[in-house]
Amino acid sequence: TTPSLNILYSENPAMKLLSVGPTVSFSKNFLKGKISANTSVSFIASQRNGTWSDKTVTNSIGFNYRITKNHAVKINNSVMYTMLLTGSNSHEYKGNVTYTYTFDYIVKNKKEQVKNF
């Protein structure tokens, strides 16, 4: 379990933005680290030019499967729900699937490296 506090402050000539809120994350490894699962929940309240403007709740879940030492697949999904103080709300769903190949490098000495493919 990992709790955190998110704070963002941004200012430009047209606008001042402040966003603040907590996040709680959970992760667990299975099968000696070959499979990992993670999830998080965050709540962010935003202020524009000194006026509270919206609140956002984001739920995320992800899975990682390390096929071999060099190959891995990740699946991540998140649902974001934003409540605007003007009365309108929005929902956003994001999902992705990622394949990763990792190259190995063995360092024989400080001057020479051997690539293993």
N, C-alpha and C positions, 0 to 999 in steps of 0.2 A: 504494500500500500504506500503510495507516494502522494502526499498533499502538497499543493503549491498555491501561491498567490500570484496572479497575473496583474501587472500594471503597465499601461501604455499611455504616454502623454505625447501628443504631437501638436505642433503649432506652425501655422503659415499665415500669410497676410489675410486670408479669407476666413480661417476657422481655427479654433482651439478644440482639440479632442482629448478626452480623458476616458479610458476604459479600465475597469477594475473588477476583479472577481476571483473566486477560488476554483481550483481544479483538483479532483481526486482521481488517481490512476491506480489500477491493479494490473499485475502481470504474473504469469505462471509459466514455468518451463516443464515440459513432459518428455519422456523417453530420452533422458540424458541430454537435454537441450536441443534435440532434433526438431521438436515442435514447441512453439511458444504461443501463448494467447495473451492479449492485453485488452483492457477496456478503460475508458475514462469518461468522466462527466464534469462539465464545466458550466459555470454561470458567470456571465459578464454583463455589467451595467455600464452604459456609455453616456457621457455628457458632452454636448456640443455647445460651444460658446457659453458655458456656465449653466446650461439647462439640461436636466436629465432627459434623454431622448429615446432610449430603447434598452431592452433587456434581452439577452440571448442565452439559450440553453443549448449545449452541444453534447451529444452522446456519441462516442466512438467505440468501435470494436475492431480488432485485427487479429490475424493468425499468420504465423510464419512457419514454413516447413523447409528445413534444410535437407535437401535430397541427398547430397554428398558434400564433401568438404568444399567444393567449388560451386555448387548449384543450389539455389534457394528460390522459393516462391512465396510471395506475400499477398494477402488479401486484406484490404482495409475498407471499412465503411463508416460513414458518419451521418448523423441526422442533426440539422441545426434548425432551431425554432426561434424566431425573433419576434418579440412583441414591441411594436412601436407605440409610443405614448399618444400618437395621433389616432390610435384606434385600429390601424391595420396591422396585420400579422403576415409573416412569410415563413415558408418551410424550404429547406434546401437539403437535398440528399446527395452525397458524394460517395463514390465507390471506385476502387481501383484494384487491379491485379498486376503485380510486378514480378518479373523474372530477373534474377541476379546471377551473373557469373563472376566469380572472384579469381583473379590471376594470382599465382603464387610466385614469390621471388625468394630465392635462397641467397643469403649473403655469405660468400666464402671469406672475403676479407673486405677492408674498407674501400679497395680500388676496383673490385671485380664482383659482378652480380651474374647469376645464372638464372635464366627464365625457364620455368617448368610449365608446359602447356599440356 
